């Protein structure tokens, strides 16, 4: 993960227990920032991850999006969080962020 994103990541980790919705919002910002760091716009996460896979990133990233349950519609509106289980959603986003950062570096 780019070093300039470390403070935001630490913030997400710090608030996840008290406010999983806040952690998820920060993690979505981080995911978009990592995508932008890879040369894409970061506006449509699902589409951008698909492009990264076409460029050689592991297909597992697309499967991980299924776990995160980030639909195309949800990815278009990152400001709208629909948290069924906030802590699980936050942990899934953390897992996806790690995969994205490590497998597209």
Secondary structure, 3 states (H helix, E strand, C coil): CCHHHHHHHHHHHHHCCCCHHHHHHHHHHHHHHHHHHCCCCCCCHHHHHHHHHHCCCCCHHHHHHHHHCCCHHHHHCCCCCCCCCHHHHHHHHHHHHHHHHHHCC
